[in-house]
């Protein structure tokens, strides 16, 4: 048995999902330091946006290695929160773009493309919710 297959066996399917998506969140956290200024989450300081994603990623990675990952929702909750916030934020920006003459502090007149980003982040939330509900298959 190779080291990789032993690692995958120990993590299980749910643990691998936590590990891989946690790593993706770390990357998102690093990129969250850029200033876009098109949605409410962009009003937060770059370090705060980055910290949200990085902390969520680290929680997911740490809980991926826990044996109790089937009953411990901390990693799954951590994966849920950042994309849910981004989805709501982009939805607010899109709604603001529909209101003529509205000028929100920091994001101006909203972002017409916010609907697409809101839906994309909502899909990430949906994937996390579906995967978090899957039982870990029996090891054979």
C-alpha positions as CSV (number, residue, x, y, z in Angstrom):
1,X,0.0,0.0,0.0
2,X,1.4,3.4,-1.0
3,X,1.6,6.3,1.3
4,X,-1.0,8.1,-0.7
5,X,-3.5,5.2,-0.6
6,X,-2.9,4.8,3.1
7,X,-3.6,8.5,3.6
8,X,-6.8,8.4,1.5
9,X,-7.9,5.3,3.4
10,X,-7.4,7.0,6.7
11,X,-9.2,10.2,5.6
12,X,-12.2,8.5,4.0
13,X,-14.3,10.3,1.4
14,X,-15.6,12.9,3.7
15,X,-12.2,13.7,5.1
16,X,-10.7,14.0,1.6
17,X,-13.5,16.4,0.7
18,X,-12.7,18.5,3.8
19,X,-9.0,18.4,3.0
20,X,-9.3,19.4,-0.6
21,X,-11.9,22.1,-0.2
22,X,-10.1,23.4,2.8
23,X,-7.0,23.8,0.7
24,X,-9.1,25.6,-2.0
25,X,-10.3,28.0,0.8
26,X,-6.7,28.8,1.8
27,X,-6.1,29.8,-1.8
28,X,-9.3,31.9,-1.9
29,X,-8.1,33.5,1.4
30,X,-4.8,34.6,-0.2
31,X,-6.6,36.0,-3.2
32,X,-9.2,37.8,-1.0
33,X,-6.7,40.5,-0.2
34,X,-7.4,42.2,-3.5
35,X,-9.7,45.2,-3.6
36,X,-12.6,44.9,-5.9
37,X,-15.2,47.3,-4.5
38,X,-18.3,45.8,-6.1
39,X,-20.0,43.9,-3.2
40,X,-20.6,44.5,0.5
41,X,-17.9,42.0,1.5
42,X,-15.4,44.2,-0.3
43,X,-16.0,46.8,2.4
44,X,-14.3,44.6,5.0
45,X,-10.5,45.1,5.3
46,X,-8.5,42.8,3.0
47,X,-6.9,41.0,6.0
48,X,-10.4,40.2,7.4
49,X,-11.6,38.8,4.2
50,X,-8.5,36.7,3.9
51,X,-8.7,35.6,7.5
52,X,-12.3,34.4,7.0
53,X,-11.4,32.0,4.2
54,X,-8.0,30.9,5.7
55,X,-9.5,30.1,9.1
56,X,-12.4,28.2,7.5
57,X,-9.9,26.3,5.3
58,X,-7.7,25.5,8.3
59,X,-10.7,24.3,10.4
60,X,-11.7,22.0,7.5
61,X,-8.2,20.6,7.1
62,X,-7.8,19.9,10.8
63,X,-11.2,18.3,11.1
64,X,-10.5,16.2,8.0
65,X,-8.0,14.2,10.1
66,X,-10.3,13.7,13.1
67,X,-11.8,10.3,13.5
68,X,-15.0,11.9,14.7
69,X,-15.5,13.8,11.4
70,X,-18.9,12.0,10.8
71,X,-20.4,13.5,14.0
72,X,-18.3,16.7,14.3
73,X,-19.8,19.5,12.2
74,X,-17.1,22.1,12.8
75,X,-15.3,21.4,9.5
76,X,-18.6,21.4,7.5
77,X,-19.8,24.5,9.1
78,X,-16.5,26.2,8.4
79,X,-16.9,25.3,4.7
80,X,-20.4,26.6,4.6
81,X,-20.0,30.1,6.1
82,X,-17.6,32.0,3.7
83,X,-19.4,31.1,0.4
84,X,-22.8,31.8,2.0
85,X,-21.6,35.2,3.0
86,X,-20.2,35.9,-0.4
87,X,-23.4,34.7,-2.0
88,X,-25.5,37.1,0.1
89,X,-23.0,39.9,-0.5
90,X,-23.2,39.6,-4.3
91,X,-27.0,39.3,-4.1
92,X,-27.1,42.6,-2.2
93,X,-24.9,44.2,-4.8
94,X,-27.0,42.8,-7.7
95,X,-30.2,44.1,-6.0
96,X,-28.6,47.5,-5.5
97,X,-27.8,47.6,-9.2
98,X,-31.6,47.3,-10.0
99,X,-32.5,50.4,-8.0
100,X,-32.0,53.6,-10.1
101,X,-30.0,56.3,-8.4
102,X,-29.0,54.2,-5.4
103,X,-25.4,54.8,-4.4
104,X,-24.2,52.5,-1.6
105,X,-21.1,53.5,0.4
106,X,-18.1,51.7,-0.9
107,X,-19.8,49.8,-3.7
108,X,-21.6,52.6,-5.6
109,X,-24.6,51.6,-7.7
110,X,-24.2,47.9,-7.2
111,X,-22.9,45.3,-9.6
112,X,-25.2,43.9,-12.3
113,X,-23.0,40.8,-12.6
114,X,-23.6,40.1,-8.9
115,X,-26.4,37.7,-9.6
116,X,-24.1,35.3,-11.4
117,X,-21.6,35.4,-8.6
118,X,-24.3,35.0,-6.0
119,X,-25.5,31.9,-7.8
120,X,-22.0,30.5,-8.2
121,X,-21.3,30.9,-4.4
122,X,-24.8,29.5,-3.6
123,X,-23.8,26.4,-5.7
124,X,-20.7,26.0,-3.6
125,X,-22.8,26.2,-0.4
126,X,-25.1,23.6,-2.0
127,X,-22.3,21.2,-2.7
128,X,-21.0,21.5,0.8
129,X,-24.5,20.9,2.2
130,X,-25.0,17.8,0.1
131,X,-21.5,16.3,0.8
132,X,-21.9,17.0,4.6
133,X,-25.0,14.9,4.7
134,X,-23.4,11.8,3.0
135,X,-22.5,9.0,5.3
136,X,-19.0,7.7,5.3
137,X,-19.0,4.4,3.4
138,X,-18.0,1.3,5.3
139,X,-14.4,0.4,4.9
140,X,-13.9,-2.9,3.3
